């Protein structure tokens, strides 16, 4: 699986890149039919203090899967987004196996 990471309106972070690559590679090992992951980290100012956004789009056979989350830290946003993707992948795998 190919992983593309972008940092929008913020400095790049090697530690965040490694964290996300490690988590996505685990998903890639579990679901071998994943083709590509596009990851975007964005920083926004809002009144609630949750301005750290992580967006991930997975390319796979059939429609793409997308998830996003806004949290107080980028690590929490990435963790939440990846767990959302894992839920969607479980549903997709169940749909594959029934047909």
PyMOL CGO cylinders between C-alpha atoms (Angstrom):
from pymol import cmd
from pymol.cgo import CYLINDER

trace = [
    CYLINDER, 0.00, 0.00, 0.00, 1.27, 3.46, -0.92, 0.3, 1, 1, 1, 1, 1, 1,
    CYLINDER, 1.27, 3.46, -0.92, 0.95, 6.16, 1.76, 0.3, 1, 1, 1, 1, 1, 1,
    CYLINDER, 0.95, 6.16, 1.76, 0.99, 9.88, 0.84, 0.3, 1, 1, 1, 1, 1, 1,
    CYLINDER, 0.99, 9.88, 0.84, 1.11, 12.36, 3.73, 0.3, 1, 1, 1, 1, 1, 1,
    CYLINDER, 1.11, 12.36, 3.73, 0.52, 16.13, 3.44, 0.3, 1, 1, 1, 1, 1, 1,
    CYLINDER, 0.52, 16.13, 3.44, 0.83, 18.82, 6.10, 0.3, 1, 1, 1, 1, 1, 1,
    CYLINDER, 0.83, 18.82, 6.10, -1.36, 21.81, 5.21, 0.3, 1, 1, 1, 1, 1, 1,
    CYLINDER, -1.36, 21.81, 5.21, -0.74, 25.21, 6.88, 0.3, 1, 1, 1, 1, 1, 1,
    CYLINDER, -0.74, 25.21, 6.88, 1.64, 23.68, 9.40, 0.3, 1, 1, 1, 1, 1, 1,
    CYLINDER, 1.64, 23.68, 9.40, 5.24, 22.44, 9.66, 0.3, 1, 1, 1, 1, 1, 1,
    CYLINDER, 5.24, 22.44, 9.66, 5.97, 18.84, 8.74, 0.3, 1, 1, 1, 1, 1, 1,
    CYLINDER, 5.97, 18.84, 8.74, 6.46, 16.32, 11.53, 0.3, 1, 1, 1, 1, 1, 1,
    CYLINDER, 6.46, 16.32, 11.53, 8.55, 13.20, 11.02, 0.3, 1, 1, 1, 1, 1, 1,
    CYLINDER, 8.55, 13.20, 11.02, 7.18, 11.66, 14.22, 0.3, 1, 1, 1, 1, 1, 1,
    CYLINDER, 7.18, 11.66, 14.22, 3.57, 12.08, 13.06, 0.3, 1, 1, 1, 1, 1, 1,
    CYLINDER, 3.57, 12.08, 13.06, 4.44, 10.66, 9.65, 0.3, 1, 1, 1, 1, 1, 1,
    CYLINDER, 4.44, 10.66, 9.65, 5.98, 7.56, 11.24, 0.3, 1, 1, 1, 1, 1, 1,
    CYLINDER, 5.98, 7.56, 11.24, 3.05, 7.12, 13.64, 0.3, 1, 1, 1, 1, 1, 1,
    CYLINDER, 3.05, 7.12, 13.64, 0.49, 7.26, 10.83, 0.3, 1, 1, 1, 1, 1, 1,
    CYLINDER, 0.49, 7.26, 10.83, 2.55, 5.02, 8.53, 0.3, 1, 1, 1, 1, 1, 1,
    CYLINDER, 2.55, 5.02, 8.53, 2.89, 2.43, 11.28, 0.3, 1, 1, 1, 1, 1, 1,
    CYLINDER, 2.89, 2.43, 11.28, -0.87, 2.40, 11.99, 0.3, 1, 1, 1, 1, 1, 1,
    CYLINDER, -0.87, 2.40, 11.99, -1.83, 2.35, 8.29, 0.3, 1, 1, 1, 1, 1, 1,
    CYLINDER, -1.83, 2.35, 8.29, 0.64, -0.45, 7.52, 0.3, 1, 1, 1, 1, 1, 1,
    CYLINDER, 0.64, -0.45, 7.52, -1.10, -2.55, 10.18, 0.3, 1, 1, 1, 1, 1, 1,
    CYLINDER, -1.10, -2.55, 10.18, -4.38, -1.93, 8.33, 0.3, 1, 1, 1, 1, 1, 1,
    CYLINDER, -4.38, -1.93, 8.33, -2.64, -2.80, 5.06, 0.3, 1, 1, 1, 1, 1, 1,
    CYLINDER, -2.64, -2.80, 5.06, -1.46, -6.11, 6.50, 0.3, 1, 1, 1, 1, 1, 1,
    CYLINDER, -1.46, -6.11, 6.50, -4.95, -6.93, 7.75, 0.3, 1, 1, 1, 1, 1, 1,
    CYLINDER, -4.95, -6.93, 7.75, -6.74, -5.84, 4.56, 0.3, 1, 1, 1, 1, 1, 1,
    CYLINDER, -6.74, -5.84, 4.56, -4.33, -6.72, 1.74, 0.3, 1, 1, 1, 1, 1, 1,
    CYLINDER, -4.33, -6.72, 1.74, -6.62, -5.31, -0.97, 0.3, 1, 1, 1, 1, 1, 1,
    CYLINDER, -6.62, -5.31, -0.97, -5.89, -1.69, 0.05, 0.3, 1, 1, 1, 1, 1, 1,
    CYLINDER, -5.89, -1.69, 0.05, -4.15, 0.23, -2.74, 0.3, 1, 1, 1, 1, 1, 1,
    CYLINDER, -4.15, 0.23, -2.74, -3.32, 3.72, -1.47, 0.3, 1, 1, 1, 1, 1, 1,
    CYLINDER, -3.32, 3.72, -1.47, -3.83, 6.03, 1.52, 0.3, 1, 1, 1, 1, 1, 1,
    CYLINDER, -3.83, 6.03, 1.52, -3.89, 9.83, 1.20, 0.3, 1, 1, 1, 1, 1, 1,
    CYLINDER, -3.89, 9.83, 1.20, -3.40, 11.53, 4.58, 0.3, 1, 1, 1, 1, 1, 1,
    CYLINDER, -3.40, 11.53, 4.58, -3.83, 15.27, 5.24, 0.3, 1, 1, 1, 1, 1, 1,
    CYLINDER, -3.83, 15.27, 5.24, -3.05, 17.09, 8.47, 0.3, 1, 1, 1, 1, 1, 1,
    CYLINDER, -3.05, 17.09, 8.47, -4.51, 20.58, 8.82, 0.3, 1, 1, 1, 1, 1, 1,
    CYLINDER, -4.51, 20.58, 8.82, -4.45, 23.18, 11.55, 0.3, 1, 1, 1, 1, 1, 1,
    CYLINDER, -4.45, 23.18, 11.55, -7.41, 25.52, 12.08, 0.3, 1, 1, 1, 1, 1, 1,
    CYLINDER, -7.41, 25.52, 12.08, -8.19, 28.00, 14.79, 0.3, 1, 1, 1, 1, 1, 1,
    CYLINDER, -8.19, 28.00, 14.79, -11.54, 27.54, 16.47, 0.3, 1, 1, 1, 1, 1, 1,
    CYLINDER, -11.54, 27.54, 16.47, -13.04, 28.59, 19.78, 0.3, 1, 1, 1, 1, 1, 1,
    CYLINDER, -13.04, 28.59, 19.78, -13.26, 25.05, 21.19, 0.3, 1, 1, 1, 1, 1, 1,
    CYLINDER, -13.26, 25.05, 21.19, -9.53, 24.34, 21.03, 0.3, 1, 1, 1, 1, 1, 1,
    CYLINDER, -9.53, 24.34, 21.03, -10.04, 21.42, 18.67, 0.3, 1, 1, 1, 1, 1, 1,
    CYLINDER, -10.04, 21.42, 18.67, -8.28, 22.75, 15.60, 0.3, 1, 1, 1, 1, 1, 1,
    CYLINDER, -8.28, 22.75, 15.60, -6.12, 19.76, 14.68, 0.3, 1, 1, 1, 1, 1, 1,
    CYLINDER, -6.12, 19.76, 14.68, -7.66, 17.91, 11.74, 0.3, 1, 1, 1, 1, 1, 1,
    CYLINDER, -7.66, 17.91, 11.74, -6.66, 14.57, 10.24, 0.3, 1, 1, 1, 1, 1, 1,
    CYLINDER, -6.66, 14.57, 10.24, -8.25, 13.41, 6.97, 0.3, 1, 1, 1, 1, 1, 1,
    CYLINDER, -8.25, 13.41, 6.97, -7.55, 10.02, 5.39, 0.3, 1, 1, 1, 1, 1, 1,
    CYLINDER, -7.55, 10.02, 5.39, -8.85, 8.67, 2.10, 0.3, 1, 1, 1, 1, 1, 1,
    CYLINDER, -8.85, 8.67, 2.10, -8.29, 5.00, 1.26, 0.3, 1, 1, 1, 1, 1, 1,
    CYLINDER, -8.29, 5.00, 1.26, -8.26, 3.73, -2.32, 0.3, 1, 1, 1, 1, 1, 1,
    CYLINDER, -8.26, 3.73, -2.32, -9.44, 0.16, -2.75, 0.3, 1, 1, 1, 1, 1, 1,
    CYLINDER, -9.44, 0.16, -2.75, -11.55, -1.87, -5.16, 0.3, 1, 1, 1, 1, 1, 1,
    CYLINDER, -11.55, -1.87, -5.16, -14.96, -0.20, -5.35, 0.3, 1, 1, 1, 1, 1, 1,
    CYLINDER, -14.96, -0.20, -5.35, -15.80, 3.20, -3.85, 0.3, 1, 1, 1, 1, 1, 1,
    CYLINDER, -15.80, 3.20, -3.85, -13.12, 5.03, -1.86, 0.3, 1, 1, 1, 1, 1, 1,
    CYLINDER, -13.12, 5.03, -1.86, -13.35, 5.22, 1.92, 0.3, 1, 1, 1, 1, 1, 1,
    CYLINDER, -13.35, 5.22, 1.92, -12.92, 8.58, 3.66, 0.3, 1, 1, 1, 1, 1, 1,
    CYLINDER, -12.92, 8.58, 3.66, -12.74, 9.61, 7.31, 0.3, 1, 1, 1, 1, 1, 1,
    CYLINDER, -12.74, 9.61, 7.31, -11.88, 12.81, 9.13, 0.3, 1, 1, 1, 1, 1, 1,
    CYLINDER, -11.88, 12.81, 9.13, -11.67, 13.92, 12.75, 0.3, 1, 1, 1, 1, 1, 1,
    CYLINDER, -11.67, 13.92, 12.75, -10.92, 17.09, 14.69, 0.3, 1, 1, 1, 1, 1, 1,
    CYLINDER, -10.92, 17.09, 14.69, -9.24, 16.77, 18.08, 0.3, 1, 1, 1, 1, 1, 1,
    CYLINDER, -9.24, 16.77, 18.08, -7.02, 18.72, 20.46, 0.3, 1, 1, 1, 1, 1, 1,
    CYLINDER, -7.02, 18.72, 20.46, -3.85, 16.92, 19.28, 0.3, 1, 1, 1, 1, 1, 1,
    CYLINDER, -3.85, 16.92, 19.28, -2.83, 15.48, 15.94, 0.3, 1, 1, 1, 1, 1, 1,
    CYLINDER, -2.83, 15.48, 15.94, -2.12, 12.09, 17.52, 0.3, 1, 1, 1, 1, 1, 1,
    CYLINDER, -2.12, 12.09, 17.52, -5.67, 11.87, 18.86, 0.3, 1, 1, 1, 1, 1, 1,
    CYLINDER, -5.67, 11.87, 18.86, -7.09, 13.02, 15.52, 0.3, 1, 1, 1, 1, 1, 1,
    CYLINDER, -7.09, 13.02, 15.52, -5.06, 10.40, 13.63, 0.3, 1, 1, 1, 1, 1, 1,
    CYLINDER, -5.06, 10.40, 13.63, -6.06, 7.65, 16.07, 0.3, 1, 1, 1, 1, 1, 1,
    CYLINDER, -6.06, 7.65, 16.07, -9.77, 8.54, 15.80, 0.3, 1, 1, 1, 1, 1, 1,
    CYLINDER, -9.77, 8.54, 15.80, -9.63, 8.76, 12.00, 0.3, 1, 1, 1, 1, 1, 1,
    CYLINDER, -9.63, 8.76, 12.00, -7.89, 5.39, 11.64, 0.3, 1, 1, 1, 1, 1, 1,
    CYLINDER, -7.89, 5.39, 11.64, -10.37, 3.70, 13.99, 0.3, 1, 1, 1, 1, 1, 1,
    CYLINDER, -10.37, 3.70, 13.99, -13.22, 5.15, 11.88, 0.3, 1, 1, 1, 1, 1, 1,
    CYLINDER, -13.22, 5.15, 11.88, -11.57, 3.74, 8.76, 0.3, 1, 1, 1, 1, 1, 1,
    CYLINDER, -11.57, 3.74, 8.76, -11.16, 0.34, 10.40, 0.3, 1, 1, 1, 1, 1, 1,
    CYLINDER, -11.16, 0.34, 10.40, -14.90, 0.23, 11.17, 0.3, 1, 1, 1, 1, 1, 1,
    CYLINDER, -14.90, 0.23, 11.17, -15.69, 1.06, 7.54, 0.3, 1, 1, 1, 1, 1, 1,
    CYLINDER, -15.69, 1.06, 7.54, -13.22, -1.58, 6.30, 0.3, 1, 1, 1, 1, 1, 1,
    CYLINDER, -13.22, -1.58, 6.30, -14.86, -4.25, 8.48, 0.3, 1, 1, 1, 1, 1, 1,
    CYLINDER, -14.86, -4.25, 8.48, -18.22, -3.42, 6.90, 0.3, 1, 1, 1, 1, 1, 1,
    CYLINDER, -18.22, -3.42, 6.90, -16.70, -3.51, 3.41, 0.3, 1, 1, 1, 1, 1, 1,
    CYLINDER, -16.70, -3.51, 3.41, -15.02, -6.86, 4.09, 0.3, 1, 1, 1, 1, 1, 1,
    CYLINDER, -15.02, -6.86, 4.09, -18.32, -8.32, 5.33, 0.3, 1, 1, 1, 1, 1, 1,
    CYLINDER, -18.32, -8.32, 5.33, -19.98, -7.11, 2.13, 0.3, 1, 1, 1, 1, 1, 1,
    CYLINDER, -19.98, -7.11, 2.13, -17.20, -8.75, 0.04, 0.3, 1, 1, 1, 1, 1, 1,
    CYLINDER, -17.20, -8.75, 0.04, -17.55, -12.11, 1.78, 0.3, 1, 1, 1, 1, 1, 1,
    CYLINDER, -17.55, -12.11, 1.78, -21.35, -12.34, 1.43, 0.3, 1, 1, 1, 1, 1, 1,
    CYLINDER, -21.35, -12.34, 1.43, -21.28, -12.04, -2.37, 0.3, 1, 1, 1, 1, 1, 1,
]
cmd.load_cgo(trace, "trace")
